[in-house]
Amino acid sequence: MPNKKIKIFIIAGEVSGDALAARVMRQMQNVEFVGVGGHDMIACGLKSIFPMSDLSVMGIVEVLAHARTLTRRIKQTVDAIIAEKPDMVLTVDSPGFARSVIKRLRTSGAGRDMIAAGMRFHHIVAPQVWAWRPGRAKKYAKVFDKLYAFFDFEVPYFTKYGLDTIPVGHPIAENIINLPPAPCVKDKIITLVPGSRISEVKKLMPLFKRVAETINSCGYMGYKFAIPVVDTTADYVKREVKDWAVKPELVAADARYELYQKTYVAVVASGTVSAELAMLHVPAIVAYKMNRITTLIGHLLINVRWVSLVNILLNRAVYPEFLGSDATSENIINEFDSIILPANRAKMISELHAADNMWVRPNGVASRIIADDILKSFK
């Protein structure tokens, strides 16, 4: 490792990216970090140039509604990179924002000068081109110098266009594989996870309220409810549950794994949480609601049968999914009735175990693989 302190401008746009970026940051010594991040990255010493929540937008219509804010933040980020003159720009997920920033840098005079001086662009989390519009991989190959993908099946989509792509395993697994054995599930806790983006939380909380109140009022005995909350949505969730007939326990995000280990069944938003639960072998139902236009466009463009990563990896519907108009309390309750049958619950847990060897690479955990590769590039 060089004696000179490396400066990395690091950018994460949502809670899962913030957690991953922080794990990578902790693996690197003698590195100065500047950029955009959330709670976990700030705890690692980052001073974020603006709130990460400004980038936590998903869905075509939702992005358009926040276009002015995103445009302003793109310009602000580009200006900050030019002012900081980092050795590397390391972007984590949020590929649309990352690509917009890097494109501007590559076409600006100051950006070209820094690139000529050796600045490079690495990106963590492969854009899901395998799910829709595979040709997008060519666009990312033009802006990134290196890509860290989670799985082997993602690699050919990008190497086809000359982008150096390394499979590193799923980074969340490194937090989970070292957890102590799960305690025996005594309380029948139903964990509701409405997501980390305020837009998705606002759409799912009314649905989860109906699910919780139906379970509570229809003769199901002994069930308790819990909701893990993140900084970006905690205030909203707290206000919402005040009006619920069922009062769920609110659990801080950094205690979520302990909660998941005690969970009997989870009802969750599509996203990183479904992978976390799969690694912990927790039975779950996945639900997601989007703007109607976003849902329609998604049906036309998306090429995969499932959205949950464990379903995609195993090529079968381990976790039931209810998306868009199918995300109703009736559908979720019907599935819940099936999952709580002992034989069905045991079958789902067994299928989740079948994915265990897909989450981690044999040569180490993701954050260590990424950090070592970045540091090696400066030798």
C-alpha beads as a LAMMPS data file, in Angstrom:
LAMMPS data file: protein, C-alpha beads

379 atoms
378 bonds

1 atom types
1 bond types

-500.0 500.0 xlo xhi
-500.0 500.0 ylo yhi
-500.0 500.0 zlo zhi

Masses

1 110.0

Atoms # bond

1 1 1 0.000 0.000 0.000
2 1 1 1.385 3.438 -0.892
3 1 1 2.584 5.883 1.765
4 1 1 0.476 8.666 0.271
5 1 1 -2.999 8.819 1.752
6 1 1 -5.560 7.806 -0.862
7 1 1 -8.609 10.011 -1.305
8 1 1 -11.834 8.310 -2.404
9 1 1 -15.037 10.152 -3.217
10 1 1 -17.683 7.608 -2.235
11 1 1 -21.384 7.834 -3.078
12 1 1 -24.316 5.771 -1.767
13 1 1 -27.936 6.635 -2.480
14 1 1 -29.990 4.442 -0.162
15 1 1 -29.880 2.557 3.127
16 1 1 -28.606 -0.772 1.766
17 1 1 -25.861 1.007 -0.190
18 1 1 -24.924 3.025 2.883
19 1 1 -24.482 -0.161 4.931
20 1 1 -22.408 -1.819 2.198
21 1 1 -20.236 1.250 1.635
22 1 1 -19.544 1.488 5.365
23 1 1 -18.361 -2.143 5.450
24 1 1 -15.952 -1.455 2.596
25 1 1 -14.731 1.741 4.276
26 1 1 -13.918 -0.158 7.478
27 1 1 -11.695 -2.535 5.524
28 1 1 -9.402 0.223 4.239
29 1 1 -6.749 2.034 6.251
30 1 1 -4.852 5.181 5.238
31 1 1 -7.768 6.292 3.058
32 1 1 -9.593 9.628 3.217
33 1 1 -13.291 9.407 2.340
34 1 1 -15.468 12.269 1.153
35 1 1 -18.825 12.095 -0.606
36 1 1 -22.496 11.267 -0.085
37 1 1 -23.795 8.770 2.427
38 1 1 -26.062 7.981 5.331
39 1 1 -25.917 6.934 8.955
40 1 1 -23.442 4.054 8.627
41 1 1 -20.974 5.918 6.419
42 1 1 -21.145 8.995 8.640
43 1 1 -20.333 6.735 11.614
44 1 1 -17.193 5.747 9.678
45 1 1 -16.124 9.403 9.475
46 1 1 -17.780 10.563 6.256
47 1 1 -19.127 14.097 6.131
48 1 1 -21.935 13.844 3.591
49 1 1 -22.228 16.867 1.296
50 1 1 -26.047 16.569 1.352
51 1 1 -28.651 14.186 2.861
52 1 1 -28.550 10.768 1.250
53 1 1 -32.354 10.646 1.402
54 1 1 -32.478 13.065 -1.546
55 1 1 -31.335 10.155 -3.740
56 1 1 -33.604 7.464 -2.264
57 1 1 -36.190 7.484 -5.047
58 1 1 -37.380 4.474 -7.030
59 1 1 -39.874 4.136 -9.867
60 1 1 -40.143 5.957 -13.190
61 1 1 -42.881 8.382 -12.151
62 1 1 -41.330 8.894 -8.722
63 1 1 -37.960 9.806 -10.254
64 1 1 -39.610 12.269 -12.616
65 1 1 -41.370 13.912 -9.669
66 1 1 -38.002 14.462 -7.993
67 1 1 -36.145 15.386 -11.175
68 1 1 -35.340 18.936 -10.096
69 1 1 -33.787 17.775 -6.807
70 1 1 -31.840 14.993 -8.493
71 1 1 -30.526 17.338 -11.196
72 1 1 -29.347 19.798 -8.554
73 1 1 -27.663 17.034 -6.554
74 1 1 -25.912 15.663 -9.661
75 1 1 -24.386 19.081 -10.346
76 1 1 -23.460 19.545 -6.687
77 1 1 -21.764 16.139 -6.618
78 1 1 -19.815 16.808 -9.807
79 1 1 -18.662 20.179 -8.461
80 1 1 -17.584 18.570 -5.183
81 1 1 -15.573 15.883 -6.974
82 1 1 -13.810 18.509 -9.076
83 1 1 -13.024 20.513 -5.938
84 1 1 -11.794 17.481 -3.951
85 1 1 -9.688 15.962 -6.771
86 1 1 -9.982 12.355 -5.462
87 1 1 -7.905 9.426 -6.645
88 1 1 -11.078 7.404 -7.180
89 1 1 -14.824 7.859 -7.389
90 1 1 -16.464 4.819 -5.801
91 1 1 -20.216 4.587 -6.379
92 1 1 -22.418 2.093 -4.554
93 1 1 -25.693 0.999 -6.166
94 1 1 -28.031 3.852 -7.334
95 1 1 -26.670 3.259 -10.863
96 1 1 -28.724 5.991 -12.553
97 1 1 -27.345 8.712 -10.305
98 1 1 -23.825 7.254 -10.477
99 1 1 -23.862 7.138 -14.267
100 1 1 -25.164 10.716 -14.542
101 1 1 -22.397 12.020 -12.288
102 1 1 -19.617 10.143 -14.071
103 1 1 -20.885 11.083 -17.545
104 1 1 -20.682 14.757 -16.599
105 1 1 -17.200 14.309 -15.208
106 1 1 -15.988 12.509 -18.300
107 1 1 -17.229 15.317 -20.545
108 1 1 -16.084 18.273 -18.431
109 1 1 -12.680 19.822 -18.921
110 1 1 -11.733 19.541 -15.253
111 1 1 -12.984 15.957 -15.147
112 1 1 -10.942 14.961 -18.194
113 1 1 -7.845 16.513 -16.614
114 1 1 -8.345 14.459 -13.431
115 1 1 -8.942 11.289 -15.450
116 1 1 -5.723 11.946 -17.362
117 1 1 -3.984 12.301 -13.985
118 1 1 -5.203 8.845 -12.960
119 1 1 -8.636 9.232 -11.366
120 1 1 -10.772 6.141 -11.942
121 1 1 -14.391 5.089 -11.466
122 1 1 -15.335 1.885 -9.669
123 1 1 -18.914 0.808 -8.995
124 1 1 -20.314 -1.658 -6.451
125 1 1 -23.535 -3.601 -7.207
126 1 1 -24.163 -4.564 -10.814
127 1 1 -27.147 -2.764 -12.376
128 1 1 -29.879 -5.346 -12.905
129 1 1 -29.598 -5.431 -16.682
130 1 1 -30.497 -9.131 -16.572
131 1 1 -33.953 -8.095 -15.373
132 1 1 -34.701 -5.488 -18.019
133 1 1 -32.980 -3.964 -21.063
134 1 1 -29.715 -5.972 -21.103
135 1 1 -28.347 -3.500 -23.656
136 1 1 -27.960 -0.970 -20.840
137 1 1 -24.788 -2.831 -19.851
138 1 1 -23.009 -1.145 -22.761
139 1 1 -23.834 2.295 -21.335
140 1 1 -22.402 1.393 -17.949
141 1 1 -19.306 -0.086 -19.581
142 1 1 -18.623 3.338 -21.075
143 1 1 -18.605 5.147 -17.731
144 1 1 -17.248 2.677 -15.150
145 1 1 -13.662 1.407 -15.107
146 1 1 -14.449 -1.564 -12.873
147 1 1 -17.608 -3.218 -11.574
148 1 1 -18.046 -5.359 -8.460
149 1 1 -20.969 -7.717 -9.047
150 1 1 -22.528 -10.034 -6.492
151 1 1 -22.936 -13.182 -8.579
152 1 1 -21.221 -15.065 -11.402
153 1 1 -24.304 -14.986 -13.627
154 1 1 -24.119 -11.156 -13.755
155 1 1 -20.543 -10.993 -15.050
156 1 1 -21.022 -11.852 -18.781
157 1 1 -23.584 -9.089 -19.265
158 1 1 -20.810 -6.518 -18.691
159 1 1 -17.618 -8.227 -19.799
160 1 1 -19.326 -8.573 -23.185
161 1 1 -18.771 -4.824 -23.550
162 1 1 -15.267 -4.770 -22.090
163 1 1 -16.080 -3.747 -18.502
164 1 1 -13.771 -5.386 -15.980
165 1 1 -16.256 -7.146 -13.670
166 1 1 -15.474 -9.120 -10.510
167 1 1 -17.991 -11.341 -8.657
168 1 1 -17.659 -10.748 -4.905
169 1 1 -20.652 -12.508 -3.316
170 1 1 -23.513 -10.790 -1.537
171 1 1 -22.087 -8.315 0.996
172 1 1 -24.946 -8.693 3.444
173 1 1 -23.940 -12.320 3.981
174 1 1 -20.793 -11.309 5.849
175 1 1 -22.909 -9.797 8.625
176 1 1 -25.128 -12.849 8.775
177 1 1 -22.785 -15.816 8.417
178 1 1 -21.027 -14.931 11.675
179 1 1 -24.187 -14.470 13.725
180 1 1 -24.643 -16.828 16.669
181 1 1 -27.185 -19.614 16.144
182 1 1 -30.758 -18.392 16.015
183 1 1 -32.701 -18.812 19.221
184 1 1 -35.705 -21.074 19.272
185 1 1 -38.671 -19.037 17.995
186 1 1 -41.013 -18.975 20.996
187 1 1 -43.088 -15.857 20.398
188 1 1 -45.008 -15.769 17.154
189 1 1 -43.595 -12.463 15.914
190 1 1 -44.793 -11.166 12.570
191 1 1 -42.251 -8.686 11.269
192 1 1 -43.478 -6.057 8.819
193 1 1 -40.815 -4.340 6.716
194 1 1 -42.212 -1.531 4.542
195 1 1 -38.821 -0.599 3.061
196 1 1 -36.317 2.220 3.443
197 1 1 -37.532 4.729 0.843
198 1 1 -40.248 7.082 2.011
199 1 1 -42.137 6.650 -1.280
200 1 1 -42.434 2.870 -0.869
201 1 1 -43.163 3.112 2.862
202 1 1 -46.101 5.449 2.220
203 1 1 -47.575 2.945 -0.237
204 1 1 -47.067 -0.147 1.916
205 1 1 -47.948 1.041 5.414
206 1 1 -51.736 1.123 4.748
207 1 1 -51.511 -2.404 3.332
208 1 1 -49.515 -3.643 6.320
209 1 1 -52.013 -2.006 8.675
210 1 1 -54.849 -4.021 7.081
211 1 1 -52.808 -7.211 7.281
212 1 1 -51.937 -6.690 10.955
213 1 1 -55.487 -5.757 11.975
214 1 1 -56.981 -8.689 10.042
215 1 1 -54.657 -11.166 11.710
216 1 1 -55.359 -9.604 15.087
217 1 1 -59.147 -9.734 14.696
218 1 1 -59.746 -13.054 12.972
219 1 1 -58.954 -15.605 15.633
220 1 1 -55.196 -15.928 15.130
221 1 1 -53.840 -16.478 18.629
222 1 1 -50.593 -15.314 20.174
223 1 1 -49.142 -13.215 17.371
224 1 1 -47.122 -10.052 18.034
225 1 1 -46.023 -7.486 15.467
226 1 1 -42.772 -5.604 14.956
227 1 1 -41.441 -3.108 12.414
228 1 1 -37.727 -2.313 11.965
229 1 1 -37.304 1.399 11.216
230 1 1 -34.522 3.291 9.448
231 1 1 -33.550 6.927 9.959
232 1 1 -35.040 8.057 6.645
233 1 1 -38.559 6.858 7.469
234 1 1 -38.681 6.465 11.271
235 1 1 -40.696 9.617 11.984
236 1 1 -43.300 8.758 9.352
237 1 1 -43.689 5.170 10.592
238 1 1 -44.059 6.332 14.205
239 1 1 -46.850 8.731 13.226
240 1 1 -48.646 6.095 11.178
241 1 1 -48.728 3.329 13.773
242 1 1 -50.296 5.634 16.367
243 1 1 -53.609 5.079 14.565
244 1 1 -53.277 1.297 14.313
245 1 1 -55.577 -0.874 16.399
246 1 1 -52.587 -3.217 16.667
247 1 1 -49.512 -1.591 18.198
248 1 1 -46.340 -3.050 16.650
249 1 1 -43.017 -2.822 18.410
250 1 1 -40.677 -0.445 16.562
251 1 1 -37.121 -1.776 16.396
252 1 1 -34.037 0.246 15.407
253 1 1 -32.512 -0.826 12.106
254 1 1 -29.219 -1.800 13.724
255 1 1 -31.108 -4.380 15.833
256 1 1 -33.007 -5.836 12.895
257 1 1 -31.043 -9.094 12.629
258 1 1 -31.862 -9.964 16.218
259 1 1 -35.501 -9.256 15.394
260 1 1 -35.374 -11.329 12.196
261 1 1 -33.925 -14.298 14.092
262 1 1 -36.979 -14.240 16.365
263 1 1 -39.455 -13.756 13.501
264 1 1 -42.045 -16.423 12.782
265 1 1 -43.224 -14.951 9.466
266 1 1 -42.253 -11.676 7.770
267 1 1 -44.228 -9.539 5.338
268 1 1 -41.764 -7.325 3.519
269 1 1 -41.144 -4.892 0.706
270 1 1 -39.258 -6.175 -2.296
271 1 1 -35.572 -5.402 -1.899
272 1 1 -32.511 -6.155 0.190
273 1 1 -34.533 -7.284 3.188
274 1 1 -35.802 -10.360 1.338
275 1 1 -32.176 -11.455 0.824
276 1 1 -31.394 -10.859 4.504
277 1 1 -34.369 -12.960 5.561
278 1 1 -33.474 -15.712 3.081
279 1 1 -29.956 -15.930 4.514
280 1 1 -31.464 -16.222 7.989
281 1 1 -33.985 -18.841 6.772
282 1 1 -37.003 -16.787 7.842
283 1 1 -40.324 -17.555 6.078
284 1 1 -41.573 -14.430 4.320
285 1 1 -44.106 -12.943 1.930
286 1 1 -42.953 -10.205 -0.450
287 1 1 -45.214 -7.320 -1.421
288 1 1 -44.616 -4.173 -3.412
289 1 1 -46.774 -1.302 -4.599
290 1 1 -45.756 1.225 -7.221
291 1 1 -47.307 4.087 -9.118
292 1 1 -49.728 2.645 -11.724
293 1 1 -47.716 3.965 -14.654
294 1 1 -44.494 2.547 -13.195
295 1 1 -46.247 -0.808 -12.702
296 1 1 -47.507 -0.844 -16.297
297 1 1 -44.115 0.026 -17.759
298 1 1 -42.489 -2.571 -15.494
299 1 1 -44.781 -5.308 -16.799
300 1 1 -43.773 -4.372 -20.350
301 1 1 -40.016 -4.196 -19.765
302 1 1 -39.002 -6.579 -16.978
303 1 1 -37.674 -9.924 -18.171
304 1 1 -37.632 -11.955 -14.936
305 1 1 -40.380 -13.995 -13.325
306 1 1 -39.531 -12.900 -9.780
307 1 1 -38.152 -9.898 -7.927
308 1 1 -36.855 -11.665 -4.801
309 1 1 -33.206 -12.586 -5.148
310 1 1 -33.558 -16.002 -3.533
311 1 1 -36.293 -16.881 -6.053
312 1 1 -34.072 -15.716 -8.911
313 1 1 -31.042 -17.674 -7.668
314 1 1 -32.980 -20.892 -7.126
315 1 1 -35.217 -20.350 -10.181
316 1 1 -38.370 -21.143 -8.259
317 1 1 -40.887 -19.286 -6.102
318 1 1 -39.617 -19.910 -2.586
319 1 1 -40.973 -16.596 -1.324
320 1 1 -44.495 -15.789 -2.565
321 1 1 -44.616 -12.386 -4.271
322 1 1 -47.517 -9.970 -4.622
323 1 1 -46.699 -6.952 -6.739
324 1 1 -48.729 -3.965 -7.895
325 1 1 -52.463 -4.671 -7.924
326 1 1 -51.836 -8.177 -6.527
327 1 1 -50.471 -6.668 -3.296
328 1 1 -53.703 -6.917 -1.329
329 1 1 -54.366 -7.840 2.276
330 1 1 -56.573 -10.713 1.065
331 1 1 -53.763 -12.269 -0.974
332 1 1 -51.249 -11.828 1.829
333 1 1 -53.565 -13.288 4.460
334 1 1 -54.327 -16.308 2.244
335 1 1 -50.602 -16.933 1.858
336 1 1 -50.049 -16.371 5.555
337 1 1 -52.656 -19.054 6.311
338 1 1 -50.636 -21.468 4.188
339 1 1 -47.190 -20.587 5.560
340 1 1 -48.136 -21.037 9.215
341 1 1 -49.024 -24.665 8.606
342 1 1 -46.060 -26.565 10.148
343 1 1 -45.328 -28.687 7.063
344 1 1 -45.368 -25.678 4.716
345 1 1 -43.222 -23.587 7.026
346 1 1 -40.654 -26.382 7.325
347 1 1 -40.622 -26.810 3.536
348 1 1 -39.930 -23.105 2.963
349 1 1 -37.116 -23.085 5.523
350 1 1 -35.561 -26.133 3.877
351 1 1 -35.655 -24.425 0.464
352 1 1 -34.002 -21.320 1.904
353 1 1 -31.129 -23.498 3.147
354 1 1 -30.609 -24.635 -0.456
355 1 1 -29.345 -21.154 -1.362
356 1 1 -26.734 -20.955 1.421
357 1 1 -23.706 -21.633 -0.772
358 1 1 -24.719 -18.937 -3.289
359 1 1 -24.315 -15.927 -1.013
360 1 1 -20.555 -16.028 -0.210
361 1 1 -17.465 -16.485 -2.398
362 1 1 -14.959 -19.190 -1.419
363 1 1 -12.126 -16.602 -1.343
364 1 1 -13.654 -14.333 1.307
365 1 1 -16.416 -11.899 2.082
366 1 1 -17.481 -9.153 -0.319
367 1 1 -16.243 -6.067 1.536
368 1 1 -12.775 -7.565 1.971
369 1 1 -12.583 -8.644 -1.687
370 1 1 -13.645 -5.152 -2.846
371 1 1 -11.309 -3.300 -0.464
372 1 1 -8.314 -5.471 -1.382
373 1 1 -8.946 -4.967 -5.081
374 1 1 -9.235 -1.186 -4.713
375 1 1 -6.063 -0.923 -2.624
376 1 1 -4.207 -3.204 -5.042
377 1 1 -5.042 -0.806 -7.876
378 1 1 -3.007 1.916 -6.159
379 1 1 0.148 -0.159 -5.722

Bonds

1 1 1 2
2 1 2 3
3 1 3 4
4 1 4 5
5 1 5 6
6 1 6 7
7 1 7 8
8 1 8 9
9 1 9 10
10 1 10 11
11 1 11 12
12 1 12 13
13 1 13 14
14 1 14 15
15 1 15 16
16 1 16 17
17 1 17 18
18 1 18 19
19 1 19 20
20 1 20 21
21 1 21 22
22 1 22 23
23 1 23 24
24 1 24 25
25 1 25 26
26 1 26 27
27 1 27 28
28 1 28 29
29 1 29 30
30 1 30 31
31 1 31 32
32 1 32 33
33 1 33 34
34 1 34 35
35 1 35 36
36 1 36 37
37 1 37 38
38 1 38 39
39 1 39 40
40 1 40 41
41 1 41 42
42 1 42 43
43 1 43 44
44 1 44 45
45 1 45 46
46 1 46 47
47 1 47 48
48 1 48 49
49 1 49 50
50 1 50 51
51 1 51 52
52 1 52 53
53 1 53 54
54 1 54 55
55 1 55 56
56 1 56 57
57 1 57 58
58 1 58 59
59 1 59 60
60 1 60 61
61 1 61 62
62 1 62 63
63 1 63 64
64 1 64 65
65 1 65 66
66 1 66 67
67 1 67 68
68 1 68 69
69 1 69 70
70 1 70 71
71 1 71 72
72 1 72 73
73 1 73 74
74 1 74 75
75 1 75 76
76 1 76 77
77 1 77 78
78 1 78 79
79 1 79 80
80 1 80 81
81 1 81 82
82 1 82 83
83 1 83 84
84 1 84 85
85 1 85 86
86 1 86 87
87 1 87 88
88 1 88 89
89 1 89 90
90 1 90 91
91 1 91 92
92 1 92 93
93 1 93 94
94 1 94 95
95 1 95 96
96 1 96 97
97 1 97 98
98 1 98 99
99 1 99 100
100 1 100 101
101 1 101 102
102 1 102 103
103 1 103 104
104 1 104 105
105 1 105 106
106 1 106 107
107 1 107 108
108 1 108 109
109 1 109 110
110 1 110 111
111 1 111 112
112 1 112 113
113 1 113 114
114 1 114 115
115 1 115 116
116 1 116 117
117 1 117 118
118 1 118 119
119 1 119 120
120 1 120 121
121 1 121 122
122 1 122 123
123 1 123 124
124 1 124 125
125 1 125 126
126 1 126 127
127 1 127 128
128 1 128 129
129 1 129 130
130 1 130 131
131 1 131 132
132 1 132 133
133 1 133 134
134 1 134 135
135 1 135 136
136 1 136 137
137 1 137 138
138 1 138 139
139 1 139 140
140 1 140 141
141 1 141 142
142 1 142 143
143 1 143 144
144 1 144 145
145 1 145 146
146 1 146 147
147 1 147 148
148 1 148 149
149 1 149 150
150 1 150 151
151 1 151 152
152 1 152 153
153 1 153 154
154 1 154 155
155 1 155 156
156 1 156 157
157 1 157 158
158 1 158 159
159 1 159 160
160 1 160 161
161 1 161 162
162 1 162 163
163 1 163 164
164 1 164 165
165 1 165 166
166 1 166 167
167 1 167 168
168 1 168 169
169 1 169 170
170 1 170 171
171 1 171 172
172 1 172 173
173 1 173 174
174 1 174 175
175 1 175 176
176 1 176 177
177 1 177 178
178 1 178 179
179 1 179 180
180 1 180 181
181 1 181 182
182 1 182 183
183 1 183 184
184 1 184 185
185 1 185 186
186 1 186 187
187 1 187 188
188 1 188 189
189 1 189 190
190 1 190 191
191 1 191 192
192 1 192 193
193 1 193 194
194 1 194 195
195 1 195 196
196 1 196 197
197 1 197 198
198 1 198 199
199 1 199 200
200 1 200 201
201 1 201 202
202 1 202 203
203 1 203 204
204 1 204 205
205 1 205 206
206 1 206 207
207 1 207 208
208 1 208 209
209 1 209 210
210 1 210 211
211 1 211 212
212 1 212 213
213 1 213 214
214 1 214 215
215 1 215 216
216 1 216 217
217 1 217 218
218 1 218 219
219 1 219 220
220 1 220 221
221 1 221 222
222 1 222 223
223 1 223 224
224 1 224 225
225 1 225 226
226 1 226 227
227 1 227 228
228 1 228 229
229 1 229 230
230 1 230 231
231 1 231 232
232 1 232 233
233 1 233 234
234 1 234 235
235 1 235 236
236 1 236 237
237 1 237 238
238 1 238 239
239 1 239 240
240 1 240 241
241 1 241 242
242 1 242 243
243 1 243 244
244 1 244 245
245 1 245 246
246 1 246 247
247 1 247 248
248 1 248 249
249 1 249 250
250 1 250 251
251 1 251 252
252 1 252 253
253 1 253 254
254 1 254 255
255 1 255 256
256 1 256 257
257 1 257 258
258 1 258 259
259 1 259 260
260 1 260 261
261 1 261 262
262 1 262 263
263 1 263 264
264 1 264 265
265 1 265 266
266 1 266 267
267 1 267 268
268 1 268 269
269 1 269 270
270 1 270 271
271 1 271 272
272 1 272 273
273 1 273 274
274 1 274 275
275 1 275 276
276 1 276 277
277 1 277 278
278 1 278 279
279 1 279 280
280 1 280 281
281 1 281 282
282 1 282 283
283 1 283 284
284 1 284 285
285 1 285 286
286 1 286 287
287 1 287 288
288 1 288 289
289 1 289 290
290 1 290 291
291 1 291 292
292 1 292 293
293 1 293 294
294 1 294 295
295 1 295 296
296 1 296 297
297 1 297 298
298 1 298 299
299 1 299 300
300 1 300 301
301 1 301 302
302 1 302 303
303 1 303 304
304 1 304 305
305 1 305 306
306 1 306 307
307 1 307 308
308 1 308 309
309 1 309 310
310 1 310 311
311 1 311 312
312 1 312 313
313 1 313 314
314 1 314 315
315 1 315 316
316 1 316 317
317 1 317 318
318 1 318 319
319 1 319 320
320 1 320 321
321 1 321 322
322 1 322 323
323 1 323 324
324 1 324 325
325 1 325 326
326 1 326 327
327 1 327 328
328 1 328 329
329 1 329 330
330 1 330 331
331 1 331 332
332 1 332 333
333 1 333 334
334 1 334 335
335 1 335 336
336 1 336 337
337 1 337 338
338 1 338 339
339 1 339 340
340 1 340 341
341 1 341 342
342 1 342 343
343 1 343 344
344 1 344 345
345 1 345 346
346 1 346 347
347 1 347 348
348 1 348 349
349 1 349 350
350 1 350 351
351 1 351 352
352 1 352 353
353 1 353 354
354 1 354 355
355 1 355 356
356 1 356 357
357 1 357 358
358 1 358 359
359 1 359 360
360 1 360 361
361 1 361 362
362 1 362 363
363 1 363 364
364 1 364 365
365 1 365 366
366 1 366 367
367 1 367 368
368 1 368 369
369 1 369 370
370 1 370 371
371 1 371 372
372 1 372 373
373 1 373 374
374 1 374 375
375 1 375 376
376 1 376 377
377 1 377 378
378 1 378 379
